[in-house]
Amino acid sequence: MNTHHKSLIILLALTLLAWTATAQQPRPKGPPPSQGGIAFTASTLPKDDTEKKILAVLADVNATQRRGNMTVPEQDGRILRVLTESIGAKHVVEIGTSVGYSGTWFCLALRSTGGKLTTFDIDPDRSAKARENFKRAGVDSMVTMVLGDAHETVTKIKEPIDLLFLDADKEGYLDYLNKLLPLVRPGGLVVAHNMTQRMADPRYVKAITSNPALETLFINMETSGIAVSLKKR
Ligand SMILES: C[S@@+](CC[C@H](N)C(=O)[O-])C[C@H]1O[C@@H](n2cnc3c(N)ncnc32)[C@H](O)[C@@H]1O
């Protein structure tokens, strides 16, 4: 072995040693370092006094009425607002009003698009609370509430829908889709909540993933699970 070969082997051995030492360094505990000190969390910052008032009611409902009323998490409410406002929705239809939490997030968007919300629930007590919450948020003039079994009452809708939100009986989603998809305008959205493997009705999942007229995304699957289906133009 000549000197050249010897130096090459020593160099290789040193590189291997350095690589092994680095690979064996213990990983630092805790969250990964933030990028330049930026924390990747966000909440809605009110743009004006009206938004501030609506957000205050949302925070109160979230803090005091969430238990037992199955309202969407705040982050999902923000997603609903962004979807609604970004497609310029004029008519949102919601199945499952509960106490009006998600409905108020829709109204936050609809006040800037000049749109309205039609929302359905079967439970009179929750609907009464929702009516109260819409009123104190000052969005009640944008909302039509329909009380009764939505499988029957949705047949009253005759107008086009820009965004359909399904958040009631999970096994009923397919029936709601069959009844209302023809009214969703091309370019409109069908948004279904609780799409985790544990909660979703497989028949609904099949319907939204096997229809070539729809483009479906599943988001937030590590938490509540939301299916967003675009009705293609
Ligand atoms: C998960 S909660 C809705 C939460 C609401 N979207 C929110 O985030 O504020 C489901 C609601 O669906 C309603 N519901 C269940 N079955 C229904 C049906 N067949 N017709 C209408 N509403 C129904 C329940 O009464 C309940 O208030």
Ligand as a Chemical Component Dictionary entry (heavy atoms), coordinates in Angstrom:
data_LIG
# 
_chem_comp.id                   LIG 
_chem_comp.type                 NON-POLYMER 
_chem_comp.pdbx_formal_charge   0 
_chem_comp.three_letter_code    LIG 
# 
loop_
_chem_comp_atom.comp_id 
_chem_comp_atom.atom_id 
_chem_comp_atom.alt_atom_id 
_chem_comp_atom.type_symbol 
_chem_comp_atom.charge 
_chem_comp_atom.model_Cartn_x 
_chem_comp_atom.model_Cartn_y 
_chem_comp_atom.model_Cartn_z 
_chem_comp_atom.pdbx_ordinal 
LIG C1  C1  C 0  -72.488 18.543 16.187 1  
LIG S1  S1  S 1  -73.937 19.438 16.569 2  
LIG C2  C2  C 0  -73.787 20.844 15.497 3  
LIG C3  C3  C 0  -72.734 21.810 15.961 4  
LIG C4  C4  C 0  -72.751 23.135 15.229 5  
LIG N1  N1  N 0  -72.566 22.956 13.819 6  
LIG C5  C5  C 0  -71.649 24.038 15.756 7  
LIG O1  O1  O 0  -70.466 23.772 15.471 8  
LIG O2  O2  O -1 -71.958 25.005 16.449 9  
LIG C6  C6  C 0  -75.146 18.466 15.760 10 
LIG C7  C7  C 0  -76.547 19.032 15.784 11 
LIG O3  O3  O 0  -77.320 18.300 14.830 12 
LIG C8  C8  C 0  -78.629 18.212 15.289 13 
LIG N2  N2  N 0  -79.316 17.105 14.591 14 
LIG C9  C9  C 0  -79.115 15.768 14.746 15 
LIG N3  N3  N 0  -79.955 15.083 13.940 16 
LIG C10 C10 C 0  -80.675 16.005 13.247 17 
LIG C11 C11 C 0  -81.687 15.923 12.244 18 
LIG N4  N4  N 0  -82.132 14.759 11.796 19 
LIG N5  N5  N 0  -82.202 17.070 11.777 20 
LIG C12 C12 C 0  -81.738 18.277 12.214 21 
LIG N6  N6  N 0  -80.788 18.415 13.145 22 
LIG C13 C13 C 0  -80.252 17.290 13.653 23 
LIG C14 C14 C 0  -78.483 18.021 16.802 24 
LIG O4  O4  O 0  -79.642 18.425 17.473 25 
LIG C15 C15 C 0  -77.258 18.887 17.115 26 
LIG O5  O5  O 0  -77.628 20.155 17.616 27 
# 
loop_
_chem_comp_bond.comp_id 
_chem_comp_bond.atom_id_1 
_chem_comp_bond.atom_id_2 
_chem_comp_bond.value_order 
_chem_comp_bond.pdbx_ordinal 
LIG C1  S1  SING 1  
LIG S1  C2  SING 2  
LIG S1  C6  SING 3  
LIG C2  C3  SING 4  
LIG C3  C4  SING 5  
LIG C4  N1  SING 6  
LIG C4  C5  SING 7  
LIG C5  O1  DOUB 8  
LIG C5  O2  SING 9  
LIG C6  C7  SING 10 
LIG C7  O3  SING 11 
LIG C7  C15 SING 12 
LIG O3  C8  SING 13 
LIG C8  N2  SING 14 
LIG C8  C14 SING 15 
LIG N2  C9  SING 16 
LIG N2  C13 SING 17 
LIG C9  N3  DOUB 18 
LIG N3  C10 SING 19 
LIG C10 C11 SING 20 
LIG C10 C13 DOUB 21 
LIG C11 N4  SING 22 
LIG C11 N5  DOUB 23 
LIG N5  C12 SING 24 
LIG C12 N6  DOUB 25 
LIG N6  C13 SING 26 
LIG C14 O4  SING 27 
LIG C14 C15 SING 28 
LIG C15 O5  SING 29 
# 
